[in-house]
Every structure is written in C-alpha cells, then in structure tokens.
Amino acid sequence: MEDIQLLSFSINNWGHLYSLQQAISHNKQLTGREINISSRILNKPFLKNHDTPVIIKFLQVDQTPDYPTANQGTHVLGQMLLTNNKLETCIQVDRNVFEELRKNLMEYADIEGIHIIITLGLLSNNDHWQDGETLQIIKLDYAMKGDA
C-alpha cells in the first residue's frame, strides 16, 4: 500500500496572470486565467534534504475537472513531477475554486507578518522521491500563519 508523504512550505512568491494568448487559444477550453505559486522546500528527508524549488500552477477551466480516485478513496488533484531537483505541477480547477483561491491569496499575501503555508500530500511507495518520478497529489491544503 502506498504511503502519504506530506511536504509543507511557505509561499514566498505567487503571481496572477491574465493571458490574452491563452484566451485566444481556447481550443483547450482554458479561460486565460492562472495562478502561479513558487517556493522552496528545505530539509525534507523525502527529498534527500535537498533545497528543492517547487512551482504550482493553477489553471481555471470552464468545466469542473474530473478528479480520479486513488486507491485510498481520495481524489487525485493532479500529478507532481520531480526533475533536476525541481518540483512542478499544473492543476486544473473550476471557476469557483479558482476565485476562492485567488481571493484568499490576494487577501492574505500582502498582510505584514502573515505567511501562507502549503501542505502537499503525495502517494509514494518509496522513502525518497526519485528524479524523473511523477507522484499523485491527493492533498493540497493552504493555511495562513501569523508571526508570534
């Protein structure tokens, strides 16, 4: 049975992009909206304690995506790839989910002393993530944390 590996990190950079090019190339039914989050994951044994950049792209789509079910009965939110010690994923979300995410990021990102913490849950059979390996994302939580 696969184990759930949890990786948490603070967002240190995010961007909100409206792209005319994407809106024009509507053949993939993208609305031209995306949110890009970038950060670094530090000192995680699952990543061999490497300083690992992580990029998460959320794409707003017109229809609710079909999220398959993993063996544990949880929904697979997307796939994350580790290549050259860098993690990347692109997750499609519907308009309501996208707007909630955008609102929360914009509302809290600029408040002094507030950090947005992302926690990823990934399915893996291994003790370490191997380069070139893609894992299923079954958890993606974000929380706001204030300085004490």
Secondary structure, 3 states (H helix, E strand, C coil): CCEEEEEEEECCEEEEEECHHHHHCHHHCEEEEEEEEEEEECCCHHHCCCCEEEEEEEEEECCCCCCCECCCCCECCEEEEEECCEEEEEEEEEHHHHHHHHHHHHHHHCCCCEEEEEEEEEEECCCCCCCCCEEEEEEEEEEEEECC
